[in-house]
Amino acid sequence: MKHFEVIKTDPSCGARTGRLTTRQGVVNTQIFMPVATQATVKAVTQRDLKECGAECLLSNTYHLYLRPGLKVMEHFGGINGFMNHDIPVLTDSGGFQVFSLSKLRKITEDGVIFQSHIDGSTHYFTPEKVIDFEKSIGSAIWTCLDVCVKNPATRAEAAEGLRKTMNWAKRAKKHFLEVTKDMEEEKRPLLFGIVQGSVYTDLRKQAAEAMAELEPDGFAIGGLSVGETKPQMLEALQAAIENLPKDKPVYFMGLGTPEDLWDCAELGTDMFDCVLPTRNARNGQVMSEDGKYYIKNACYRLDDRPIDPECSCYCCRNYSRGYISHLYKAHEILASELMSIHNIHFLINQAHKMREAVAAGKFREAKKAFRERYFQDRH
Ligand SMILES: [Zn+2]
């Protein structure tokens, strides 16, 4: 059974549309996936996620393992039963969180020992254990434990991180095959390998080639959008994509500005996730086709237009900028909810626009049109 099908590639660039079939349903690409770190997309109900058009969510092995714990996940029949929705979920392996959140971590050949950021308790992740954790979480798409090097990293540090990541990926794949061997093909989860290599294009190429040999169901690009320059990010991404098979999905981990989505989709990235739309919403920043802005600014006090007059989300169908500006300034929690719904809808809609552009064979023109309006900055 083929899990990913490329529907169309734009003639002018690498942008493409596709269809990823998971055990929990079909995920059309390009796609933006809202982030449900703690088994919730912050301030957004399942009903609203569906209305926003969410086709896949991103959740996190590290967080769910620590809290509520895997017993709870198993009790509820996995994350979909726990959250009570049928949207497919992709779980990050926890590699990034172990390296960014936990205290006193120690990486060995075998795995990583770390202290919980919640209570300081000691834990030990290995590539095999993470596969078992993802089985308990019951997500549709699993990822292999990886080593995330800091940015900037020396070439030697990046190469060493990559060496361990690849060894771990081999072990993860082997264990994945054992864990899933009795599952029917349509019931089995998908496994994505994480391509590392920091900003070094030769390491990205090497990582892509080595990961391709392992034949995972898809490729996640890790360790980018972590503080490197935009040209460095795009070069590293391109070096990876050029050396990956074209018949598998490519997922850029943690990228969420609309302009970055367009730029990376142009190179052939299919899937995106980021906390940015909900985090920015809680800080009062919203996106519109005419640029991003802060709702608290005095000019919106008497503005009876919706956040984005072209948006069809629940927030824009029902509320004015003036009202939301008031809610935000009064620290009313509804402000976070409404702006989160809008920002998520906006990025999902950008992915829909990309699909339409590829279908029409006009990706580059559509990207140019997006940029001309978005950076003109007039709302
Ligand atoms: Zn809206």
Residues whose N, C-alpha, C, O or C-beta is under 5 A from the ligand:
A	BS01	ZN	C311 S312 C313 C315 C316 H342
